[in-house]
Amino acid sequence: MWTGWHLRIRSAGLGVALFAMLGNLLPAMALAGPSRPEPRPMVISAAHPLAVEAGMEVLRRGGDAVDAAIAVQAMLSLVEPQSSGLGGGAFMLRYDGTTHRVSAYDGRETAPAGASPTMFLGDDGQPLTRGIAMTSGRATGVPGVVAMLGLAHQQHGRLPWSSLFESTASRADAGFAVSQRLARFVRGPFAQNRMADVQAYFTRPDGQLIDVGDTLRNPAYAAFVRELAVRGPRWFYEDEVASAIVARTSAAPIPGALSVTDIAAYRPQQREALCAPYRVYRLCTMPPPSSGVGLLQMMQMLERTRIARLGPDNPQAWYLFAEASRLMYADRDAYVGDPAFVDVPVAGLLDRQYVAARRALIGPQAAPAVAAGSPVRTWVPSIDATVEPAGTSHFVIHDSHGNAVSMTTTVESFFGSGRMVHGFFLNNQMTDFSFLPTGANAIAPGKRPRSSMAPVLILDRRGRLLGALGSPGGNAIPAYVGKTLIGVLDWHLPMQQAVDLPNLIARPAAISGETTRMPPGMVDALAQRGIRIQPVNGEDSGLHGFFWRDGHWDAAADSRRDGSVAQHRQGR
């Protein structure tokens, strides 16, 4: 039984080569029969200690990883509103510890029926500035995360939906201590911070903005999640919730076209996980409109290089990583979009001969220019004009039953559109489309914007879970995740050391990175190879992951954010 990405066969002449390629794209195959899950401890790594605590409380009650994911997401919407929330969207991978199957859930937002390819162009025909577009009523797509979690819970939940929100509701009533990171973003130079809802929520009674250590309460959100717990996930898409979202997006500046009909019509997608071999492992990620295919392509380019033997302190290793990244991003930008609207050439992008041809372009010196290749002869790439900010979060969970979740979740930019209903911010995900009306990621009614999110599950060749990983970071996500996979799988670093490696984001025309985290001489050595890094200290990754090593979960949370890790073994 095929359980992988469904490929469209257009030529009878592909023969044996096609079937060999298909074998490389199959996800972790179901074993001949159910197997007993291995007794491994529960673990959660997420971007805030209160979210970790909320999820772990669910796991201690015997909940599935999906149950815990609902609790984690609800709490993140409260304590990390600059990154994700119930007004946004997400991608989730779930591993089943009994069947060894990987399920992929797409909760990406959709464009309203009134959307058009020119909706982010001004009267002069030129793209709106990002600040204007992100805070406009046109910026918000139909939120998908609640429906996605509802679908996954219907299939895998062990605890009642109604029992998964009270810790968040109680915390919203009592308040939580403002973290240094949240206080920094409240004061950031973002267009959203000029929006009335943002200012009202984060301003103290004395007229000053909240500061580190202040207690922030959100009674509106407490009331909302209690109602959501009782009424269930479909309530979010009906009645007063949908009407409130429409009213808020219909307000100035630049009212949007989102309707209650658009919201009621939303359905999450259960897709086939996209998996491919990497050395002795299988890497499973999300298919399009996620950028998981780009991540897999980059890893397969690097697999046949010397990067594993070179190690993390060798400039040539980072040179190879940078050039493979540039080639991957060129292809990703040209070809990846919503598969319901664009025939994304997934098989072509991961074809071994095509990957080898792209790898062969990596010479002794960085190429002055990098362009998309031609994985499918009939495909002509168009100009892409997509810009993705880094307002996203990621978390990983392993439960006592052997199941796991790797989930990346977002409101797109910091505080989404800056518009709030029922105590949570609305996404500005429509600005993840290309601002130009061309290319695979052009806007269309009902379409899901391309995403850089690429949650990962790491399996062995028998389909057994070895780890989970992911990160926020806008279009830097594939680079963040790829760097960490190299660190763990090739350089055999502990997960925390792999997460702490310097971030290097090499796009076709721009290269940035954390130069202060690099070893002495690394920046100059890379410059001699043509990799000239624009220093960006504090690249906003938020990597969270775990890997099974020496009989325990080696788990980590990115020190660049407020993340934490908790582990618990049954009976202790």
Salt bridges, closest charged atoms under 4 A:
GLU38 OE1 - ARG40 NH2 2.86
GLU57 OE2 - ARG61 NE 2.69
ASP64 OD2 - ARG94 NH2 2.84
ASP67 OD1 - HIS153 NE2 3.42
GLU80 OE2 - ARG181 NH1 3.43
GLU80 OE2 - ARG561 NH1 3.58
ASP96 OD2 - ARG94 NH1 3.21
ASP106 OD2 - ARG271 NE 2.81
ASP106 OD1 - ARG448 NH1 3.07
GLU109 OE1 - ARG108 NH1 3.90
GLU166 OE2 - ARG226 NH2 3.02
ASP173 OD2 - ARG226 NH1 2.75
ASP197 OD2 - ARG248 NE 2.79
ASP206 OD2 - ARG204 NH2 3.11
ASP211 OD2 - ARG187 NH2 3.94
ASP214 OD2 - ARG204 NH1 2.99
GLU227 OE2 - ARG231 NE 2.68
GLU272 OE2 - HIS6 NE2 4.00
GLU323 OE2 - ARG326 NH1 2.81
ASP331 OD1 - ARG358 NH2 3.20
ASP333 OD1 - ARG332 NE 2.88
ASP333 OD1 - ARG450 NH2 3.87
ASP343 OD1 - ARG8 NH1 3.44
ASP343 OD2 - ARG10 NH2 2.67
ASP384 OD2 - ARG450 NH2 3.33
GLU388 OE2 - ARG332 NH1 3.71
GLU412 OE2 - ARG130 NH2 3.57
ASP432 OD2 - ARG108 NH2 2.75
ASP460 OD2 - ARG464 NE 2.67
ASP490 OD1 - ARG279 NE 2.65
GLU514 OE2 - ARG517 NE 3.57
GLU514 OE1 - ARG560 NH2 2.90
ASP540 OD2 - ARG181 NH2 3.01
ASP540 OD2 - ARG561 NH2 3.83
ASP554 OD2 - ARG549 NE 3.20
ASP558 OD1 - ARG560 NH1 2.83
